[in-house]
Amino acid sequence: MRIGSKKANYVDANTMYSEIGLYVPTITADGQGGYITTYALQETVFGDFRPMDENRALLELQLSFTRSAKVFIRYDVTINNMYKIEAEGEMYTIHSIKDVENQFRFYEILMYH
């Protein structure tokens, strides 16, 4: 499946060779009026992991994010923006999830480390 007009945007099952860990959050009250969030591995899937170039806008977010990346995974998984993703040994925070071209085949996930 070609995404856009560039050849580098080609996505199919053959490009999905990176192991991607999907971590589901569990929120528990701490007894002091707050809560504790822990993450447990829900499943491991194969995906197309693409690190992105750093830019000034990412650095100006004034958050602890230092690296951005995109990952494409198959559509048939349960995921939302509260999950964390492990790719290439690093844990990422999900920024956005979208259905590629609304065809219910792949998710495109933008994430930060």
C-alpha positions in Angstrom: 0.0 0.0 0.0 1.5 3.3 -1.0 0.9 6.2 1.4 1.2 9.5 -0.5 3.2 9.8 -3.7 6.7 8.9 -2.4 8.2 5.5 -2.8 9.6 5.7 0.8 6.0 5.7 2.0 5.3 2.2 0.8 3.8 0.0 3.6 2.9 -3.7 3.4 3.4 -6.9 5.3 7.0 -7.2 3.9 8.2 -4.0 5.5 6.9 -5.0 9.0 9.9 -6.7 10.5 10.4 -4.8 13.8 9.1 -6.2 17.0 6.7 -3.7 18.6 5.6 -4.2 22.2 2.2 -2.7 23.2 1.9 -1.8 26.9 -1.5 -1.3 28.4 -1.9 1.1 31.4 -3.3 0.1 34.7 -4.3 3.0 37.0 -4.5 2.3 40.7 -5.5 4.6 43.5 -2.6 5.2 45.9 -4.7 5.8 49.0 -3.6 9.5 49.2 -6.0 11.0 46.7 -3.7 10.3 43.7 -3.0 7.4 41.5 -0.2 5.3 40.2 0.0 4.2 36.6 1.9 1.0 35.7 2.2 -0.6 32.2 2.0 -4.3 31.4 2.9 -5.9 28.1 -0.4 -6.7 26.3 1.1 -8.1 23.1 4.0 -8.1 20.7 3.3 -7.4 17.1 5.4 -6.8 14.0 5.5 -3.3 12.6 7.3 -0.9 10.3 9.3 1.4 12.7 10.6 4.6 11.1 12.6 7.1 13.3 12.0 10.7 12.3 14.5 13.5 11.9 14.7 15.8 14.9 13.5 19.4 14.4 13.3 22.6 16.3 9.5 22.3 17.0 10.1 19.0 18.9 12.8 20.7 21.0 10.6 23.7 21.7 7.8 21.5 23.2 9.7 22.0 26.4 8.9 18.5 27.4 11.2 15.5 28.1 10.7 14.2 24.6 13.9 13.9 22.6 13.1 11.6 19.7 10.1 11.2 17.5 9.2 8.2 15.3 6.4 6.7 13.3 5.3 3.1 13.4 2.8 1.3 11.1 1.1 -1.8 12.6 -1.8 -4.0 11.4 -5.3 -2.8 12.2 -6.5 -5.8 14.1 -5.0 -4.8 17.5 -6.5 -3.0 20.5 -4.7 0.2 21.2 -5.4 3.8 22.2 -3.4 6.9 23.0 -3.0 5.9 26.7 -0.8 2.9 25.7 3.0 2.9 25.6 5.0 1.4 22.8 8.4 -0.4 23.0 10.4 -0.3 19.8 14.1 -1.1 19.4 14.5 -1.3 23.2 13.1 2.2 24.0 9.7 3.1 25.5 7.7 5.6 23.5 4.6 7.8 24.4 1.9 7.8 21.8 1.0 11.2 20.4 -1.6 10.2 17.8 -3.1 7.2 16.1 -4.7 7.2 12.7 -6.2 4.7 10.3 -4.1 4.9 7.1 -6.4 6.2 4.3 -9.5 4.9 6.2 -9.1 1.4 4.8 -9.0 -0.5 8.1 -5.7 -2.2 7.2 -2.9 -0.3 9.1 -2.5 2.1 12.0 0.0 5.0 11.6 1.2 5.9 15.1 3.2 9.1 15.8 5.1 8.7 19.1 7.8 10.4 21.2 10.6 9.1 23.4 
